[in-house]
Amino acid sequence: MLAAGDSPETILQGYPWLELDDIRACMVYARRLVGRERVEPFVLHSGL
């Protein structure tokens, strides 16, 4: 939901059993999963 643009406050309104620390923990977990991934840009060469 954060990646889609929702704010932590919006998420907390929709899921009142969560706390801000829950969202922070999810962000730490996601960072550990993808923190070392390397993303190469896709380059499209034109025939010009």
ZAMARGU-4260 file (C-alpha; in steps of 0.2 Angstrom, whole numbers, plus 5000, padded with zeros to 4 digits):
<rodrens>
0) 5000/5000/5000 | 5015/5012/5003 | 5022/5008/4986 | 5005/5012/4979 | 5006/5029/4987
5) 4996/5027/5003 | 5002/5036/5018 | 5005/5027/5035 | 4991/5037/5042 | 4979/5031/5029
10) 4984/5013/5032 | 4982/5015/5050 | 4964/5021/5048 | 4960/5006/5037 | 4968/4994/5049
15) 4965/5001/5066 | 4973/4985/5075 | 4990/4990/5067 | 5002/5002/5075 | 5015/5014/5066
20) 5029/5002/5073 | 5021/4988/5063 | 5023/4998/5047 | 5041/5002/5051 | 5044/4984/5054
25) 5037/4979/5037 | 5048/4993/5029 | 5064/4986/5038 | 5059/4968/5032 | 5057/4974/5014
30) 5073/4983/5014 | 5082/4968/5020 | 5074/4958/5006 | 5078/4969/4991 | 5092/4980/4999
35) 5106/4971/4989 | 5097/4969/4973 | 5104/4977/4958 | 5092/4985/4945 | 5099/4987/4928
40) 5090/5000/4917 | 5082/4994/4901 | 5090/5002/4886 | 5081/5002/4870 | 5092/5006/4855
45) 5083/5014/4840 | 5088/5010/4822 | 5093/5028/4818
</rodrens>
